[in-house]
Amino acid sequence: MVASAMKWVKKGIKENIESTAAEDEGRFDMLGLEVGDTSFPSHRRAQRRPKENIFKSTFLTISVIVIVTLLVLFFPHGLGSFSRKQVIADFQHETKCNQSCHITLVESIPEGLVYPNQTIQPSIFDSWLRLIDIAETSIDIASFYWSLKGEDVVPHPSAWKGESVFKQLKEAGLERRIRIRVAQNQPSKSAPDEDTSVLESLGAAIVRNLDFNRLIGAGILHTKLWVVDGKHFYVGSANMDWRALTQVKELGATVYDCPCLAKDMSKIFQVYWALGEENATIPDAWPQDLATHINHTNPLTVDFNETTSSVYLASSPPQLCANGRTTDLQSVLHTMEQAHQYINIAVMDYIPAMLYSPHHQYWPVIDNQLRRLAIDKGIKIRLLVSHWKHTTPAMAPFLKSLADISKVYPNVDVEVKIFVVPAFSPDQEKIPFARVNHNKYMVTDNAAYIGTSNWSGDYFINTGGVGLIVNGTGQTTLQSQLKEVFDRDWNSAYSHSLDSISVYLKK
């Protein structure tokens, strides 16, 4: 359509030239000299185009440029039904959400973990069941792996929540004919695809696998994402794993009745879905229908819980970001940069290095940002990282180095704590890859960031992940609720000073 528009514009230019030629005896260059007249007597003055013709030509040229620019900006997919109202409507659709949306902070609290007289947010388990229940046509899930049934890992009474989710998904696909699509990381011996294979064999779901080693050369799909009916979605730290509902501390957000934002989240899922096709490759440029105008420089204005906020979605790695999409790393750095008073971070792993590359590699991008903001702007930094059986000992010296800059200069305030989820019984102790604070979020004095990635270089360079960034403050905002969760955990009995745990980390 744009090509057609250009043809129309060229026709107008041609008509303008022809009408001008009828008035002038020849063509003139920039200086007004006639072009092509080799017999130019020295005594003859150069002819000049009349002023009214110069004005007319200039006006038409500028008009053409403006029209082409507007067409390209507002109609990248074609002209369609060209109207001023449509132009305005399309622009407003990209910058303001006309629906009143609802967002809920959700979490999983491991069995035995208690917070006396402290707020516990609604459970991820309940939000997943609700999403399945309200689904009318479709459920799209992007996941790292699936272990919803107890038999997948080790039989345990607390697996009932995962088994319930699996049962409800199976019934939704078979009995209610809900279209269920699953984009998951390439299965492996440590992360098999037994659950999704069952769903697929029954005809309850369509499953595609993403092989990041083939697509990028390294990394995994680490995203944890649901999109339902193109108007509801969940994003957060919880894997499709029964342990994520009863044995691992998780945090996420569920958004309801928000098609303007869910549509944008669906574009991220569509990227995964496309890469799950057989022999798929990452294109040089993603199709324009996957592009977005919603990003950190142009967030979407949304009424969340009757409070106006601005929001956008980020994705990693950069190779999987269509035109206009903010990368996950950009969103982290930008959210930090916009803080005025404090930055609170809760993440399982934090290290200014690559965790999974074959060779040691320093990666100080986020670490440098925190140090700069703490020293240059006096931003108060609180970092809550996790410790469990699989914590790398290399984290300890890096964390200590960051904490050591505190008080070096006046107003430099950086503090690091370790969160430990204890096992309260022998059977809890035996559950593999459990009893850990798996959160991945950040809250500042004006924004909330909820992601699916740990904070090492690998997760931002070659690992699939998603970030939800909401700007807005007030008593009922995501920011205020997330701040409450952080303060609860930071001041709890499960949070320990870095000094008291550093020796344990080095074991």
C-alpha positions in Angstrom: 0.0 0.0 0.0 2.8 2.4 0.8 4.2 1.6 -2.7 0.9 2.6 -4.1 1.0 5.8 -2.2 4.5 6.5 -3.5 3.2 5.9 -7.0 0.4 8.5 -6.4 2.9 11.0 -5.0 5.3 10.5 -8.0 2.4 11.1 -10.3 1.7 14.4 -8.5 5.3 15.4 -8.8 5.3 14.6 -12.5 2.2 16.7 -13.1 3.8 19.5 -11.2 6.9 19.4 -13.3 5.0 19.2 -16.5 2.8 22.2 -15.5 5.9 24.2 -14.5 7.7 23.3 -17.7 4.8 24.8 -19.7 5.4 28.1 -17.9 9.2 28.1 -18.1 11.4 27.9 -21.2 13.9 25.5 -19.7 14.9 23.6 -16.5 17.0 25.5 -14.0 19.6 24.3 -11.5 20.0 25.5 -7.9 21.5 28.8 -9.0 18.8 29.5 -11.5 21.1 28.8 -14.5 19.4 27.0 -17.4 20.6 23.4 -17.7 21.7 22.0 -21.1 22.2 25.3 -22.9 25.8 25.1 -24.1 25.6 28.2 -26.2 25.6 30.6 -23.3 26.7 34.1 -24.4 28.8 35.9 -21.9 26.8 39.1 -22.5 23.5 37.2 -21.7 22.1 37.3 -18.2 21.1 33.9 -16.8 17.3 33.5 -16.9 15.6 32.9 -13.5 12.4 31.2 -12.7 9.7 33.6 -11.6 9.3 33.9 -7.8 5.7 32.6 -7.9 6.9 29.4 -9.7 9.7 28.9 -7.2 7.3 29.3 -4.3 4.8 26.9 -5.9 7.4 24.2 -6.6 8.9 24.5 -3.1 5.5 24.3 -1.4 4.5 21.3 -3.4 7.8 19.5 -2.7 7.5 20.1 1.0 3.9 19.0 1.0 4.9 15.7 -0.8 7.6 15.1 1.8 5.2 15.7 4.7 2.6 13.4 3.1 5.1 10.6 2.5 6.4 10.9 6.1 2.9 10.7 7.6 2.1 7.7 5.4 5.2 5.8 6.5 4.7 6.7 10.2 1.0 6.0 10.5 0.5 3.3 7.8 3.5 0.9 7.9 1.3 -1.9 6.8 -0.5 0.0 4.1 -3.0 2.8 3.5 -6.2 0.8 4.1 -9.1 3.2 4.6 -7.3 6.5 4.7 -8.9 9.0 7.1 -7.9 11.6 9.6 -10.0 9.8 12.3 -8.3 6.5 11.6 -4.8 8.1 12.0 -5.8 9.6 15.3 -7.4 6.4 16.5 -4.4 4.3 15.6 -2.0 6.6 17.4 -4.2 6.7 20.5 -4.5 2.9 20.4 -0.8 2.6 20.7 -0.4 5.1 23.6 -3.5 4.8 25.7 -5.5 1.7 26.8 -9.3 2.4 26.7 -10.1 -0.6 28.9 -10.1 -0.5 32.7 -7.7 -3.4 33.5 -7.0 -5.3 36.7 -3.6 -6.4 37.9 -2.9 -8.7 40.8 0.4 -9.4 42.5 0.6 -13.1 43.1 3.1 -15.3 44.9 3.9 -18.9 46.1 4.9 -19.3 49.7 6.7 -22.6 50.4 5.1 -24.9 52.9 6.2 -24.1 56.5 7.3 -20.5 55.7 5.3 -18.1 57.9 5.2 -14.3 58.2 3.4 -13.4 61.5 1.0 -10.5 61.0 2.3 -9.8 57.5 0.4 -9.7 54.2 0.6 -12.6 51.8 -0.5 -11.9 48.3 -3.0 -14.1 46.4 -1.4 -17.4 45.2 0.0 -18.2 41.8 -1.9 -21.5 42.0 -5.3 -19.8 42.4 -4.5 -17.3 39.6 -3.5 -20.2 37.2 -6.8 -22.0 38.0 -8.8 -18.9 37.4 -7.1 -18.2 34.1 -7.9 -21.8 32.9 -11.5 -21.4 34.2 -12.2 -18.1 32.4 -10.6 -19.1 29.1 -13.1 -19.1 26.3 -11.0 -19.8 23.2 -7.3 -20.0 23.8 -4.5 -20.5 26.3 -0.9 -19.9 25.2 1.9 -20.9 27.5 5.7 -20.2 27.1 7.8 -22.2 29.5 11.2 -23.5 30.4 10.0 -27.1 31.3 7.0 -28.9 32.8 6.9 -31.0 36.0 3.3 -30.6 37.2 2.9 -34.2 38.4 4.5 -35.6 41.5 5.7 -38.6 39.6 7.8 -36.3 37.4 10.2 -35.5 40.2 9.5 -37.4 43.4 6.2 -38.5 44.9 5.2 -35.9 47.5 1.8 -34.9 49.1 2.4 -31.2 48.1 2.4 -32.1 44.4 -1.4 -31.9 44.5 -1.5 -28.3 43.3 0.6 -29.0 40.2 -1.5 -32.1 39.4 -4.7 -30.0 39.8 -3.3 -27.5 37.2 -2.4 -30.3 34.8 -5.8 -31.9 35.2 -7.6 -28.6 34.5 -5.5 -27.8 31.5 -6.2 -31.3 30.1 -9.9 -30.9 30.6 -9.9 -27.4 29.1 -8.3 -28.8 25.9 -10.3 -32.0 25.6 -13.7 -31.2 27.0 -14.1 -27.4 26.5 -12.1 -27.4 23.2 -9.9 -24.6 24.3 -7.0 -24.2 22.0 -3.8 -24.7 24.1 -0.4 -23.9 22.6 2.8 -24.6 24.4 6.2 -23.1 23.4 8.8 -24.7 25.6 12.5 -25.1 25.8 14.0 -28.0 23.9 13.5 -31.0 26.3 16.5 -32.7 27.8 17.3 -35.5 30.2 17.2 -33.1 33.2 14.1 -31.4 31.9 12.0 -34.0 30.0 8.7 -33.2 28.2 6.5 -36.0 29.8 3.7 -33.7 30.8 3.4 -31.8 27.5 3.8 -35.1 25.5 0.8 -36.4 27.3 -1.2 -33.3 26.5 -0.2 -33.5 22.9 -0.8 -37.2 22.5 -4.3 -36.7 23.9 -5.0 -33.8 21.5 -5.4 -31.4 24.4 -2.5 -29.1 23.3 -0.2 -28.3 20.5 3.5 -28.2 21.5 6.6 -26.7 19.9 10.2 -26.9 21.2 12.8 -24.1 20.9 16.4 -25.2 20.5 18.4 -22.2 21.5 21.7 -24.0 20.8 20.7 -24.3 17.2 19.0 -20.9 17.0 21.5 -18.7 18.9 24.4 -21.0 19.8 23.7 -21.1 23.5 21.0 -20.4 26.1 17.5 -21.6 26.9 13.9 -20.5 26.8 13.6 -19.4 30.4 10.3 -17.5 30.1 7.3 -18.2 32.3 4.3 -16.7 30.6 0.5 -17.4 30.0 -1.7 -15.5 27.6 -5.5 -16.3 27.7 -8.0 -15.3 25.1 -5.8 -12.4 24.0 -6.9 -10.4 27.0 -5.5 -11.9 30.2 -2.0 -13.0 31.1 0.4 -14.1 33.8 4.2 -13.4 33.9 6.6 -14.2 36.8 9.2 -16.5 38.2 7.1 -19.7 38.5 7.9 -22.6 36.2 5.3 -25.1 35.2 6.3 -27.2 38.1 4.4 -28.4 41.2 7.3 -27.3 43.3 6.8 -23.7 42.1 3.4 -23.9 43.8 4.2 -25.4 47.2 8.0 -25.8 47.7 9.6 -22.8 46.0 9.1 -19.1 46.8 7.8 -17.4 43.6 6.4 -14.0 42.6 4.5 -12.8 39.5 1.7 -10.7 38.2 -1.6 -11.7 36.6 -3.4 -9.1 34.4 -7.1 -9.5 33.7 -9.4 -7.9 31.1 -6.6 -5.9 29.4 -6.6 -6.8 25.6 -4.6 -3.7 24.8 -1.6 -5.0 26.8 -2.3 -8.7 26.3 -2.1 -8.2 22.5 1.4 -6.9 22.9 2.3 -9.9 25.2 0.9 -12.2 22.5 3.5 -10.8 20.1 6.3 -12.0 22.3 4.6 -15.5 22.4 4.3 -15.4 18.6 8.0 -15.0 18.3 8.5 -18.1 20.4 5.9 -20.0 18.4 7.5 -19.1 15.1 10.9 -20.3 16.3 9.4 -23.6 17.4 8.7 -24.5 13.8 10.9 -27.2 12.3 14.1 -25.8 10.9 13.1 -22.3 12.0 15.8 -19.6 12.0 15.9 -16.1 13.5 15.2 -13.7 10.7 17.2 -10.6 10.0 14.1 -8.6 10.7 10.9 -9.8 12.3 7.6 -9.3 10.5 6.0 -6.0 10.9 3.0 -7.5 12.6 5.2 -8.5 15.5 6.6 -4.9 15.9 5.4 -2.7 18.8 5.1 1.0 19.6 4.9 0.2 23.3 8.3 0.5 24.9 10.3 2.3 27.6 10.2 5.6 25.6 6.5 5.2 24.7 4.8 3.3 27.4 1.1 2.4 27.3 -1.2 4.4 29.6 -3.4 2.0 31.5 -5.9 2.2 34.3 -4.8 -0.6 36.6 -7.2 -1.1 39.5 -8.7 2.3 38.8 -5.2 4.0 39.1 -3.5 5.4 36.1 -0.2 3.8 35.3 2.2 3.5 32.4 3.3 0.1 31.4 5.4 -1.7 28.8 6.8 -5.2 28.1 10.4 -6.2 27.6 12.0 -9.3 26.1 15.4 -11.0 25.9 17.6 -11.8 24.2 17.9 -9.0 21.7 17.7 -11.4 18.7 14.1 -12.2 19.7 13.0 -8.6 20.0 10.9 -7.4 17.0 11.1 -3.7 15.9 10.3 -1.3 18.8 10.6 -3.9 21.6 12.6 -2.8 24.6 15.2 -5.5 25.5 15.0 -6.9 29.1 18.4 -5.4 29.9 17.3 -2.0 28.6 14.3 -2.1 30.9 16.3 -3.0 33.9 18.8 -0.2 33.3 16.1 2.3 32.5 14.0 1.5 35.5 17.1 2.0 37.7 17.9 5.3 35.9 14.4 6.7 36.6 14.6 6.0 40.4 15.0 9.1 42.6 15.3 7.6 46.1 15.7 3.8 46.3 16.1 0.6 44.3 15.1 -2.7 45.9 16.0 -5.9 44.1 15.0 -9.5 44.9 16.6 -12.1 42.6 17.8 -15.7 43.0 21.2 -15.2 41.4 23.1 -11.9 41.1 26.6 -11.9 39.7 28.4 -9.5 37.3 29.6 -12.4 35.1 28.4 -15.1 32.7 27.2 -18.1 34.8 26.9 -20.7 32.1 29.6 -19.9 29.5 32.4 -22.5 29.0 35.0 -19.8 30.0 34.9 -17.2 32.8 33.6 -13.9 31.5 33.1 -10.6 33.4 29.8 -8.9 32.7 29.5 -5.7 34.9 26.7 -3.9 33.0 24.1 -4.0 35.8 26.6 -3.9 38.6 28.2 -0.8 37.2 24.8 0.9 37.0 24.1 0.2 40.6 27.4 1.5 41.7 27.1 4.6 39.6 23.6 5.5 40.9 24.6 4.8 44.5 27.7 7.1 44.3 26.6 9.8 41.8 23.0 10.2 42.7 22.8 8.9 46.3 20.2 6.2 45.4 19.7 3.8 48.3 20.3 0.2 47.1 18.9 -2.9 48.7 19.8 -6.3 47.1 18.2 -9.5 48.4 19.7 -12.6 46.8 19.1 -16.3 47.5 21.0 -19.1 48.9 20.3 -22.8 48.4 22.2 -26.0 47.5 23.0 -24.8 44.0 24.3 -21.3 44.7 27.6 -20.7 43.1 30.4 -19.8 45.6 31.6 -17.1 43.1 28.6 -14.9 44.1 30.0 -14.2 47.6 33.0 -12.0 46.7 31.1 -10.0 44.1 28.3 -9.3 46.5 30.7 -8.3 49.2 32.5 -6.0 46.7 29.2 -4.2 46.0 28.2 -3.9 49.6 31.7 -2.6 50.5 31.1 0.7 48.6 28.5 1.7 51.2 29.6 4.7 53.3 32.8 5.2 51.2 31.3 8.6 50.4 28.6 10.5 52.2 25.1 9.3 51.2 26.3 6.1 49.6 24.0 3.4 51.0 24.2 -0.1 49.6 23.2 -3.2 51.5 23.1 -6.8 50.6 21.2 -9.7 52.3 20.7 -13.4 51.7 17.3 -15.0 51.8 17.2 -18.7 52.9 14.2 -20.9 52.6 14.8 -23.7 55.2 13.6 -27.2 55.0 11.4 -27.9 58.0 11.2 -31.7 57.6 13.4 -34.5 56.2 11.0 -35.0 53.3 11.3 -31.4 52.3 15.0 -31.7 52.4 14.9 -34.6 49.9 12.9 -32.7 47.3 15.4 -31.8 44.5 15.7 -28.2 43.3 13.3 -26.9 46.0 13.3 -24.6 49.1 14.6 -21.5 47.5 13.5 -17.9 46.9 13.1 -17.9 43.2 11.9 -14.2 42.9 13.1 -12.0 40.0 11.8 -8.4 40.6 12.8 -4.9 41.3 10.9 -2.0 42.9 11.9 1.6 43.0 10.2 4.7 44.4 8.3 5.1 41.2 8.2 1.7 39.3 7.8 -2.0 39.6 9.7 -4.6 37.4 8.7 -8.2 37.4 10.8 -10.5 35.3 11.6 -14.2 34.5 15.4 -13.9 34.4 18.1 -14.2 37.0 20.7 -11.4 37.0 23.8 -12.7 35.3 25.0 -11.9 31.8 23.7 -15.1 30.2 20.1 -14.3 30.9 20.2 -11.0 29.0 22.5 -12.1 26.1 21.3 -15.5 25.0 18.3 -16.6 27.2 14.7 -16.1 26.5 12.9 -14.0 29.1 10.2 -11.4 29.7 9.8 -8.3 31.8 6.7 -6.4 32.9 7.4 -2.8 33.9 4.7 -0.7 35.5 5.3 3.0 36.5 2.9 4.5 39.0 2.7 5.1 42.7 -0.2 5.1 45.2 -1.7 2.8 47.9 -3.2 0.3 45.4 -0.5 0.3 42.7 1.7 -2.7 41.8 4.7 -0.6 43.0 3.3 -0.2 46.5 2.3 -3.8 46.8 5.7 -5.0 45.6 7.4 -2.6 48.0 5.4 -4.2 50.8 6.5 -7.7 49.7 10.1 -6.6 49.6 10.0 -5.0 53.0 8.3 -8.1 54.5 11.0 -10.4 53.1 13.9 -8.0 53.9 12.9 -7.8 57.6 11.9 -11.4 58.0 13.6 -14.2 60.0 14.6 -15.8 56.6 16.8 -12.8 55.6 20.4 -12.8 56.8 23.2 -10.3 56.6 25.9 -11.0 54.0 28.6 -11.2 56.7 26.7 -13.9 58.6 26.3 -16.1 55.6 29.4 -15.5 53.5 31.3 -18.3 55.0 28.5 -20.7 54.2 28.4 -19.4 50.7 32.0 -20.4 50.1 31.5 -24.0 51.1 
